[in-house]
Structures are given as structure tokens and as C-alpha cells.
């Protein structure tokens, strides 16, 4: 079962498919199946043309696997992954000339 453990929108600076992106939806995703658990850090960049524009585009999606092993979801592991989410995503974002402005959230965080 796939669960978005954490989500939050941030200001961003990126360009994908020739379109300037000013917003980023950051996620920690867990996928548990048949006694195994996987955690991924993910981000999707979107245009964010105004304060009401949160339309996510699917051509600017990046992810990184953080953990995969036998077991179940762990609140302790999830807290550590959330704490280190910026570090996990900054490297793959840099490879695409994209920046998440971690100090400029656009909305409150959501946990699931």
C-alpha cells in the first residue's frame, strides 16, 4: 500500500520542458507490500503562477529511494527521513538545475 507520509509545498526555482517552475511539492512516500517496506523522497515542480495555482505537472518529477527492506512502517524511521528530506532531495535537484526554497513554504505540511 502506497502512502504519502509527508507532503509540503515550497517555493522553488526550476525549468522543465521549457516552462519556468516556481513551486515544488515535496513528499516522503512509503510503499509496503508482502512484508517489505520502501521509502522514497520525491518532488514535483509546478508553475505556481499565482497564490492560487497549485496545479501539479507530471513532467517535472524526481525521486530517490531512501530505504528498502523487510519490515513495516516505523514512526521513528519516518521522523528521521522527514528531518533529512532536504539533504536527500537537494542532490537530485542540483543535477537538474532545480532549487527548492526550504525556508519559504507555501502551505502547511500534511502527514498521512
Secondary structure in CASP SS format (residue, H / E / C, confidence):
PFRMAT SS
TARGET T0000
AUTHOR 0000-0000-0000
METHOD secondary structure of the structure
MODEL  1
X C 1.00
X E 1.00
X E 1.00
X E 1.00
X E 1.00
X E 1.00
X E 1.00
X E 1.00
X E 1.00
X E 1.00
X E 1.00
X E 1.00
X E 1.00
X E 1.00
X E 1.00
X E 1.00
X C 1.00
X C 1.00
X E 1.00
X E 1.00
X E 1.00
X E 1.00
X E 1.00
X E 1.00
X E 1.00
X E 1.00
X E 1.00
X E 1.00
X E 1.00
X E 1.00
X E 1.00
X E 1.00
X E 1.00
X C 1.00
X C 1.00
X E 1.00
X E 1.00
X E 1.00
X E 1.00
X E 1.00
X E 1.00
X E 1.00
X E 1.00
X E 1.00
X E 1.00
X E 1.00
X C 1.00
X C 1.00
X C 1.00
X C 1.00
X C 1.00
X C 1.00
X C 1.00
X C 1.00
X C 1.00
X C 1.00
X C 1.00
X C 1.00
X C 1.00
X C 1.00
X E 1.00
X E 1.00
X E 1.00
X E 1.00
X E 1.00
X E 1.00
X E 1.00
X E 1.00
X E 1.00
X E 1.00
X C 1.00
X C 1.00
X C 1.00
X C 1.00
X H 1.00
X H 1.00
X H 1.00
X H 1.00
X H 1.00
X H 1.00
X H 1.00
X H 1.00
X H 1.00
X C 1.00
X H 1.00
X H 1.00
X H 1.00
X H 1.00
X H 1.00
X H 1.00
X H 1.00
X H 1.00
X H 1.00
X H 1.00
X C 1.00
X C 1.00
X C 1.00
X C 1.00
X E 1.00
X E 1.00
X E 1.00
X E 1.00
X E 1.00
X E 1.00
X E 1.00
X C 1.00
X C 1.00
X C 1.00
X C 1.00
X E 1.00
X E 1.00
X C 1.00
END
